[in-house]
């Protein structure tokens, strides 16, 4: 098979390098994995200004894009990403939350998704141009935003091109509360039903989310697969040597974005109680790295919380770049996995936490999907509930493990975690899609 | 761009200054940074404290209790925006009372709203006689881009 004969993947991802958002790593790895397996890959994503002016960028990520991948950027003009304050209206400046709500409703006209809905038509038009110039064999859309699914459906309707839906989260399911967010018959429900019905495969990040969708769409359950997140091997070169001097005071670390769902107050209350009961913890500290919300703007509530607990040995140290990630983990003696409640919540960072080999304390509801990942780890401990007393007990036990973990024990955990390297999750699906799918380029260049 | 004013009521900006990308600049081309905040400053940048933490006072405790009660829902947060205790309004009032803060804004080439409660101060500054010619953006990613582009123009 020559390169020109290779199947052509159109991969649709709003968030793609240089975007610094959490979902970018999955998008980057998926497109790269297809390219490494010989596919011709075109990525459809938002324009650079969306990220340079809005989400923020990690400029090192662009260098990680496989050299054969063609990146096509489609302008994204949502008002939520217009950051020139000078051009804002009086009422946007005075009531930003209210304005955001109003704007989100405007975006729903073209597609039922706030902020992103207006991107549907530019995306579909770009996909059509790409297909006409270079026929597409398979489309994969990764959500959220769910508007990323629409080019796949469009190319399928017009040209019979098969498509895959890749959910990093869920659309109609609130993964935190477990509630269905849109009623049957709603626009979201109608769109999703149509998308699922015609999809070749539908991917989810964990089994609870897959099972929920299989129940909603039983006729399509056999094409639903779990493609878990994983850690990226090139970013995860971790030492197995415990930190010298930990007897004088431990460093418990948290790396990740702190959204409003993350139970930081519960953690801080438990931490304060634990410090009053443990001499070791009284001389220890928590170091927090990451962004204080997804949007690039800090969450008001976490800011107030950090201020309230500033005398309790808690330091916020800002975002950490990819190049410093291994050194940052090495400055810790143990890790805090603090997640929002919900049996559908895994988070991407759980895999990286595993790969460090450090003792990990789960500060989340025991029913979270993350528990299934960690329960076989020899370095894991979990709080039975989110009361201050339970969290304090967990932190004291974590401190004991952190103090006594040997190099051999840490190495053994790192070896166990190798199963969660990201390519191990993707390769089975690429293999399944590897044979030229029905309706490939040569027979689908003309519209239906 | 000679002076950049960062409006950061909580002071969270002190741990995120690296995101502005100033390390890439020649030492002679680096703009001076001034942070407008409540409470204590920090060694990472020049700061102008526009008011003091009132959380120990009766008013402060009441304000925090109301804020906490209303922060759980979008409706509650919007209701809070209408009160004089809204963080954005408080910040703007405090800035207007501070001669040093007013002067910093008058000299600013770029005003950065770092948090949601910074927006009103940035917007009012560029829509009044205080800083009519300054650029004003929301968030550090935008500030970084504006600084980078101004370097290219210099």
Interface residues (C-beta under 8 A of the other chain):
Chain A: X49 X51 X52 X53 X54 X55 X56 X57 X83 X84 X85 X86 X88 X93 X94 X95 X96 X97 X98 X101 X292 X295 X296 X297 X298 X300 X301 X303 X304 X306 X307 X316 X317 X318 X319
Chain B: X10 X12 X15 X16 X18 X19 X39 X53 X64 X67 X71 X74 X77 X78 X81 X87 X88 X111 X113 X114 X115 X116 X117 X119 X120 X122 X123 X124 X126 X127 X135 X136 X137 X138 X139 X140 X141 X142 X144 X145
